[in-house]
Amino acid sequence: MLKDPLLKHQILETIIDSAYEWIVVVDHEGYVQYMNKTYCEFLGEDPTKVIGKHVTDVIENTRMDKAVLQGKVEIADLQFIRGNYMIANRIPILFEGKVIGAVGTVIFRDTEQWKKMNSHIKALLHELNFYKKEWDVVNGATYTLNDFAGNSEEVKRIKERVKNIASGDLSVLIRGESGTGKELLAHSIHQLSERSAKPFIKINCGAVPEHLFESELFGYSEGAFTGAKKGGKPGKFQLADGGTLFLDEIGDLPQNMQIKLLRVLQEKEIEPVGAIYSKKINVRVIAATNRPLEQLIKENKFREDLFYRINVLQIHVPPIRERKEDIWPLTERFIESICAETGKRIIKVDQDVKEAFLTYDWPGNVRELKNFVEAALQLTLSDQITLNAFPDFLSEKLQMDDSAKTLKEYVQETERKVILNHLKKMNGDVMAVADELGIGKTNLYEKIKKYKIKDCF
Ligand SMILES: Nc1ncnc2c1ncn2[C@@H]1O[C@H](COP(=O)(O)OP(=O)(O)OP(=O)(O)O)[C@@H](O)[C@H]1O
């Protein structure tokens, strides 16, 4: 029996320091009371100085402080530390029925071993992604209507329209600025149609060199030209047979191709380059454009007959600056999916960021918003997104005052800010805010609706 408490302590410490896991102990307020040597080494902390620091200042993405607050055991939680996934356990310490602290352990003390396991997992994930992409190539459509996020009336209207027009073979023209989600909607229409088990094939009319267009769309037969593949090559129309062909950026289709495309849509048959036969095809066409086709028609750059052929059903997706109430639901959706992919944990987005997102005009639309959120999550080291989390050029953009604004716009912006600040201050008490601002309750409700600030306080 060991009697000497010092010796006991020394033995225990040696056991803990050489233990397989990294170990941290915090008190009831989340201050570090103990951290074993290997964990300190990994985090680059001095074991003598780490004691007394708040755990959130020491460990990235930690939930030890929450484990103490909630008093709940968390086992095998995926935690992202220093660019790596770790498996963390958090166990509250109870004394006389009260939580007095918590013990946290992280599996994989040996970084070499961990690295091996990590690259093994990453390789598996890569493989999984590879097969997922292969499947997507065969099937083509990766998005469904559920992926189209937003709560605005416009989004609701678009979703209803997609559901109504998905079945059937009529051509669809999706219009809207770049990055508004036109391709996502094209996928959704295909997924909801009777053609969903058949391929969804996309061609970007703005990206194919003019001389390759015909063979890209209609394929070629063997010996069609020097360098032609033995046995010929199917074009996008053949690949999409039975399914859907998505003609992205149709406004950029070269003129000589416009007439050929029109013929195919009318006759429902294609003639591969160099072939002396034509082939029946069964393809539904969905086209998208961000260009003013009517104007292009006037300028003789787009054929009117082709326009009427593709414009049987139309969907218009408004830019994000015209449906600002979608910004927050979209941001939440992106944070959620990026966190699920990377193992990061984001609990809060600063009010400053929300404000800046609402004020900014988003010329690149949802794509730009998604890129902003991705960049912020990449750079943030805590579980909170602040304006500092954005790369400099992005935060400058977000905070930039738009000098092209009219006086009316400035007035409206100020009015919006004042109302929002008061609502925040008064915890959303509309009556109290109306009183303080000296306006009627109905008037205030109208302004809340007009400025779409219902979800911002
Ligand atoms: N409502 C939405 N909900 C979720 N994600 C969206 C939404 N709208 C757009 N996105 C995302 O924004 C990005 C751009 O969307 P998409 O490629 O569909 O836009 P687009 O209008 O086809 O752009 P372009 O005209 O430049 O081809 C994609 O990553 C897409 O997933």
The ligand as an SDF file (V2000), in Angstrom:
LIG
                    3D

 31 33  0  0  0  0  0  0  0  0999 V2000
  -31.7250   29.0850  -53.1300 N   0  0  0  0  0  0  0  0  0  0  0  0
  -30.5450   28.4530  -53.0010 C   0  0  0  0  0  0  0  0  0  0  0  0
  -30.3690   27.5990  -51.9690 N   0  0  0  0  0  0  0  0  0  0  0  0
  -29.1820   26.9700  -51.7870 C   0  0  0  0  0  0  0  0  0  0  0  0
  -28.1160   27.1480  -52.5900 N   0  0  0  0  0  0  0  0  0  0  0  0
  -28.2490   27.9790  -53.6350 C   0  0  0  0  0  0  0  0  0  0  0  0
  -29.4750   28.6700  -53.8960 C   0  0  0  0  0  0  0  0  0  0  0  0
  -29.3090   29.4190  -54.9940 N   0  0  0  0  0  0  0  0  0  0  0  0
  -28.0520   29.2210  -55.4170 C   0  0  0  0  0  0  0  0  0  0  0  0
  -27.4070   28.3510  -54.6100 N   0  0  0  0  0  0  0  0  0  0  0  0
  -26.0030   27.9150  -54.7000 C   0  0  0  0  0  0  0  0  0  0  0  0
  -25.2850   28.9890  -55.3130 O   0  0  0  0  0  0  0  0  0  0  0  0
  -24.3600   28.5050  -56.2770 C   0  0  0  0  0  0  0  0  0  0  0  0
  -24.7160   29.0570  -57.6530 C   0  0  0  0  0  0  0  0  0  0  0  0
  -25.9260   28.4620  -58.0950 O   0  0  0  0  0  0  0  0  0  0  0  0
  -26.1810   28.0510  -59.6240 P   0  0  0  0  0  0  0  0  0  0  0  0
  -24.9170   27.5260  -60.2670 O   0  0  0  0  0  0  0  0  0  0  0  0
  -27.3750   27.1610  -59.6580 O   0  0  0  0  0  0  0  0  0  0  0  0
  -26.4900   29.4900  -60.1970 O   0  0  0  0  0  0  0  0  0  0  0  0
  -26.7540   29.9240  -61.7190 P   0  0  0  0  0  0  0  0  0  0  0  0
  -27.8580   30.9110  -61.6600 O   0  0  0  0  0  0  0  0  0  0  0  0
  -26.9400   28.7060  -62.5770 O   0  0  0  0  0  0  0  0  0  0  0  0
  -25.3830   30.6500  -62.0560 O   0  0  0  0  0  0  0  0  0  0  0  0
  -24.7550   30.9620  -63.5290 P   0  0  0  0  0  0  0  0  0  0  0  0
  -25.7320   31.8110  -64.2630 O   0  0  0  0  0  0  0  0  0  0  0  0
  -23.5020   31.7300  -63.2010 O   0  0  0  0  0  0  0  0  0  0  0  0
  -24.4980   29.6410  -64.1640 O   0  0  0  0  0  0  0  0  0  0  0  0
  -24.4290   26.9930  -56.2050 C   0  0  0  0  0  0  0  0  0  0  0  0
  -23.4390   26.5310  -55.3140 O   0  0  0  0  0  0  0  0  0  0  0  0
  -25.8160   26.7290  -55.6400 C   0  0  0  0  0  0  0  0  0  0  0  0
  -25.8360   25.5170  -54.9520 O   0  0  0  0  0  0  0  0  0  0  0  0
  1  2  1  0
  2  3  1  0
  2  7  2  0
  3  4  2  0
  4  5  1  0
  5  6  2  0
  6  7  1  0
  6 10  1  0
  7  8  1  0
  8  9  2  0
  9 10  1  0
 10 11  1  0
 11 12  1  0
 11 30  1  0
 12 13  1  0
 13 14  1  0
 13 28  1  0
 14 15  1  0
 15 16  1  0
 16 17  2  0
 16 18  1  0
 16 19  1  0
 19 20  1  0
 20 21  2  0
 20 22  1  0
 20 23  1  0
 23 24  1  0
 24 25  2  0
 24 26  1  0
 24 27  1  0
 28 29  1  0
 28 30  1  0
 30 31  1  0
M  END
$$$$
